[in-house]
Amino acid sequence: MQLSQETDTATVLVVDDERDVAELYTTWLGAEHDVESAYDGETALEMVDESVDVVFLDRQMPGVSGDDVLASLDERNLDCRVVMVTAVDPDFDIVEMPFDDYLTKPVGRADLLGMVEEMLTRTTYDDHIQQYYAVAAKKATLEAEKSHAELATREEYEEISHRVERLRQQADDAVTEFDDFRSAFESLGE
């Protein structure tokens, strides 16, 4: 991650085939961050590299879709956060998709800026905590979009609920271990 610790300025890539939308997001984010735009999946894949901190990615694009771009980014194992920003209502297929968060259009300036800050904060966490937040975001997205009856009948929702609980427990265990270590270390100094 290339984030400047002095300025908290991130490098953001906005990927949306609707040029007006991409340019609006770029304008909104550009006051606080270094922002580039790609208007199709092919260009996005050419532009994204280790210098990019956050990618805002539309799902439905002609040619290389946002889902395809997401899969390619995952294969390349880049150290960037990916936020889907799309008019596609989330369905249970998101459970296995390797993104960090999901915003359903329309989104405002405050939503985008807040999400950049959230993604930058997440980069300071270890892998387990980052994974926990990504899975919890998917669960929350489904809960916001689906009825209780729909959620209760879907295996994908049950699976993601178990994953969230398992990752939360691992995070709690890690914090407990750290607190135990810190207490032991501090007692040595007394």
Secondary structure, DSSP 8 states (H G I E B T S, - for coil): ----TTT---EEEEE-S-HHHHHHHHHHHHTTSEEEEESSHHHHHHH-STT--EEEE-S--SSS-HHHHHHHHHHHT-S-EEEEEESS---GGGGG---SEEEESS--HHHHHHHHHHHHHHTTS-HHHHHHHHHHHHHHHHHHHS-HHHHHT-HHHHHHHHHHHHHHHHHHHHHHHHHHHHHHHHHHT-
